[in-house]
Amino acid sequence: MAELDEKKAPAAKEEKAKKPAKDKVSFGEKIGHFFRSYKSELKKIVWSPWRQVRKNSLVVFAVVIACAALICVLDIVFTRAIFWLGAAI
């Protein structure tokens, strides 16, 4: 059994060595391929209608304003609490 494994091992190495080398692609061809792929991917994009974009933008703006107001209120409350604790001690 061990003899069979030894005989297969050199054959496997020879098969790996016989693989043809890959053709090298020039830099210009790589750039051309990149831009062709880029153009085809841009065609796949589905753009949202302007109404939906405007609505989503207003929602994001409102949430940002609400979060900023909450952080402002918490900052004022915690600042006054720290000064009150400092005066109490």
MODELLER restraints for C-alpha pairs under 7 A, 6 or more apart:
rsr = mdl.restraints
at = mdl.atoms
